[in-house]
Amino acid sequence: MNTLGRSGVRVTALGLGAAPLAGLYTEVDDAQAHATVAAAWRRGVRYFDTAPHYGLGLSERRLGAALREHPRADYAVSTKVGRRLEPSAAGGDDLAHGFAVPATHRRVWDFTADGIRRTLEASLTRLGLDRVDVVYLHDPDDHAETAFREGYPALEGLRSEGVVGAIGAGMNQTALLTRFVRDTDVDVVLCAGRYTLLDQSALTELLPAAQERGTSVVIGGAFNSGLLADPKPIATYDYAPAPGELIDRARRLRAAAERHGSTLRAAALAFCAAHPAVAGVLVGARSAAEADDCADQFGAMVPPALWRELRGTGLLPPDAPVPGEETPRAPTREPS
């Protein structure tokens, strides 16, 4: 278990990303979602991440229902704020936003202080909880100033009130996350897709800044939305069709992993977890079999010779930490 910044919130190194539970791309029923969480729990996962955005609240409802049978002190839950849900009578489905669910609500960007509190209250109701462990400002890319001026102070207030244990921001870019790390007192940032075997852009500023400040980093999108899980011609990269040159690079990575008796998935997860600023890696699963596979791959030993080959062939930069190296962990700030 790793502690998030100074918060005292502890998470397992492998966490379950709960977006697929809400029908990401294709439908998932209640029983399948419950079985997925149960499998992750059985394999030792105790950190679960969700958001109102995921299936218009369905992910939160299903995750809360699945965790209700376990003691509250035994797990950590993170959710997100910034997209407020409002009822909608438009009808149809939510596939335009990636989820195979009825479009019963619409998303409203809202990083105001009032919006943050209202969104979190609704999330707690859907989860069936009186508190969550972590709250992230969700994708404030186009709302940065409101997020810094109103959203972040609102989270500070909620943290001081004990409604949440840790606060942070979650994004698919590094520049604004680095600003949060340097200019605020966030406990953790969730960096999706920017620290993987295909994209190490977080290595330039975000991860060093997090180490310096004692801020934890959680990595999402370890497979870059699919390409690093299975580099086939129709694979996706960052939720869009993967460019040919990246498919070729992923196939070279896979071939190298297999030459050393490993798998591309195991190498992708091990790489993300190896950086000393990283407290946890989130992996999405939509079935018990996928949850088991994630745990298997995360727990697999990746031969040191693979990392030497990847560096030697230029598939990894020489300064990217890899498993087995002696690298200092980020300092842990004491809870205030």
N, C-alpha and C positions, 0 to 999 in steps of 0.2 A: 504494500500500500504506500502511496506517495501523498504528501501533503501539498495542497494548493496554496502557494505563496505563504502569507502570514495567517491565513484564515483558520487553520486547524481542520479544514475539511480534507478528508482522506479519500483517495480514489484508487481503484485497481489499475495496474498498468495497461490492461486491456479493458476497454469499455464498449458497450453496445450502443451503436447509433440507431435510433428508433424510427427514422424516416421510412424505411421499407415496411414497417409494421402497418403503415397507413396507406398501403397500396401505391408505392412509388412505381410509376409506369404501368404496373399491372395489379389487379385486385389481390388482396390478401383477406381471408376471412378471420373472424374472431378466434376460432380454435387454432388456426395456424399461427396467429400473432402470439397467443398465449403460450403455445408450445415453443416458439422461438425464444421468448424470455425465459421460460423454464429451462431450456437447454443451456442458455448462457449462464444462468444461475448455477446449474449443476456443474458447469465447468469453471466456476470460481469468479465469474464476472460480478462485480458489485457496484459498477458505475454505469449509469444509464442516461443517455442524452436524448432530449426530445425538443419540440417547439410547436407553438400554435400553427405555424406555417405548414407543418407536415400533415397533410390530409385534412386541413381545416379543423384541427383539434382532435382528429381521430387518433393520432399517435399518442397524445397525452392520455386520452381516455383508456386506450388499450393498455398502455404501459402501467398506468395507475391500477387498473383492474388486475393485471398479472402480478404486480408487486404486493398487492394487499395481503397476501397470505404469508408474507415474510415480516419479521420484526423491523420496525422503521429504523432502528439504529444500525441495522446491518448493511445498509446500502446508501449510495449517494445518487441523487437525481439532479440533472441540470435541465433547465428550459431556457427560453429566450423571449425577449421583448423587443418591440419595434414594429411588429406587424399586428395590429389589432383586428380582431374578427368581428364583423357586423353581419347580422342576418340578411339574406338575399333571397328574393323571389324570382331571380332570373332563370332558374332551372338549368338543366344540362349537367355537364360534369366538370371536373377540375383538371382535366388532362392538359390544358394549356399551361398549367403550373406544375405539371408532372405527376399528378396524383389521380388514380382511378377511383374517385369518390364523387358522390353527388355534390354539386355546387350550392350547398345550403347557405354558405356564408361568402362574404367577400373580404379581402385583406385591405386594410387601410394603414399606410405608413404612419407611425405615430411615435416619435421619440420625445414627446413632451413629458413633463413630470407626471401630469395627470394620466396621460396615456400609458406610461410605464406601470403605474400602480393598478390601473384598471385591467391592463392586459395580464399582469401577474395574478390578480385576484381571480380572473376567469380561468387561468391555467391551474391554479390551486384547486378550483372547483372540479375541473375535468380530471385532474390527477387524483382527487380525493385525499389531498394532503393539506396540512396546516402550515407547512413550510417546505421550501426546496433548498437544496444544498448550494447550488450554483445558479446564477442568472447571468446570461450573456446578452449584451446589446447585439441584435441580429442584423448583420449586413447594413450598417449605417453609411455605406459608401456615398450615397447622394444626399445624406442628411447629417453630415459630420458636425456642423456647427450646433445644430439643435441637440444632437447626441451628447456633445461635450458640455453645452451650456445647461441643458435640462435633464437629459436622460441619465448621464453619469451621476450627477448629484442626487438624483432620485434613488439610484441604486445604492449610493453611499448611505442614504437615509434608511433604506430597507435593511442594509447590513447592520447598521448601528441599532436598529430596532429588533434584530434577531429573526426577522422574517426570512432572510436568506443568510447563508453562511459565507459564501464567496461571490465576488462579482467580477465581470470581465466583459469582453467583446469577442464576437465570433465572425470571421470574414474569410473570403476567398482571395484576399490580397494581403500584402505585408506592410505597405507604407503606413496606412492608418492604424494598423495594429501596433506598429512600432511607436507611433505617436501616443497611443493609449498607454503603452508600457512606460514611456519616458515622462509623460506629462500628467499622469493620474496615479492613483493608488489602487489600481486593479490588482486582484490576486492572481488572475489567470487570463490568458487569451486562447481562443480556439482558432487555430490556423488550418484552413481546409485546402488541401491540394497544392500548397506552396512549399512543402518539404516532403518530397517523395524521391523515388529513384529516377524520375523524369524531370523534376523541377526542384532545385535547391535554392530558390530565390530567398527563402527565409534565412538562409545561412549568412547573407550579407549584412543585414542590420538587425532584424527582429530577434533572432536567437541570441546573438551577443548582447543585445540590450536587455533581454529577459534575464540572462545570466547575471549581468551586472546589477540589475535591480532586485534580484531574487523573486522575480515573477515567474510563475509556472506557465508552461505551454502545453496545451492538449492538441494533438495532431488529428485532424479529420481528413477524409479523402485520400487515404494512403494508397489506394489503387487508382487515383485520378478518375474516379467514377466508372471504372471498369477496365480500362486498357491494361493496367498492371495485374489484373486478376486473370485476364484471358485475352492476349493480344491477337484477336482475330480480325479479319478485314472489316467487319461491321462494328468493331469495338467503339466505345465512347471515351472521350477525353474531356474532362470538365463539362459533362452533360451535353456534348455535341459530338458529331462524327469525328473520329480521330484522324488527324492528318497522316498522310502516308509515311512521312519521315519519322513521326513518333511511333507509328506501328513498327517500322523497321527497327528502331532503337529498342523498343520493348521486346521484340523478338530476339535481339542480340542479348539483352539482359536475361531473358528466359533460357536461351541456349547456354549461357555461361552458368546459370544456376543449376541446370540439369547436368552439365558436365561435372559439377562438384557434388552431385547427389542430393541437391536441394530443389526447391521450387521457387518460381518467381514470386508467388504470394508470400512465402516465408521470408524471402529476402526483403521484399517491400516493407513488411511489417517490422522486421528486425532493424532495418535501416532507420525508420522513423523513431523507434524507441531508443536508439542508441545515443542520441544527442543528450548531453547532461541537463539541458534546460527542459526537456520533455518529461512531463509527469504521467502522461497517458496517451494511448492511441485509441481512437474510436473507429469501430468497424461496423458497417451496417449489415444486417442479416434479415432475411424474410422467411426463413424456415429453420426448424431445429437442425436439419442437416447442415445448413450454411453456418449456423452458430457453432456447431461442433467443428466444422472445418476451420473457422476463424481461430478457435482455441487451439486446434492442432497446429495450424501454421504459425501462430504466435509463439507457441511453446517449442517449436522445432529448433534444433541447433543448426546454425548456418556456418559451414566451414570457413575458417579464416582465409583459406586459399582463394575463396570466391571474392572476398573483398580486395585482396591483393590484385587479382586479375582485373576487376572492374576499375580499380585505380590505374593499373598499368596500361589499360586499353583506352583510357579517357572516358569511360562510361560513368565514372564517379570522380568528382574533384578530390585532389589529395588532402584538402583540409576538412572534408566532411567526416565527422566521427563515425566509426563503425563499431559493432559489438566486439568486446574483448580488449579494446584499448583503454589505457588508464587516462581517463579525462575527468577533471573535477566536476562535481555536481554543483548546480546553482546554489548559492547560499539560501538557507531557509530563514525567513524573517519570523520573528516571534509574534504570536497573536497579540493584538493590542487590547 
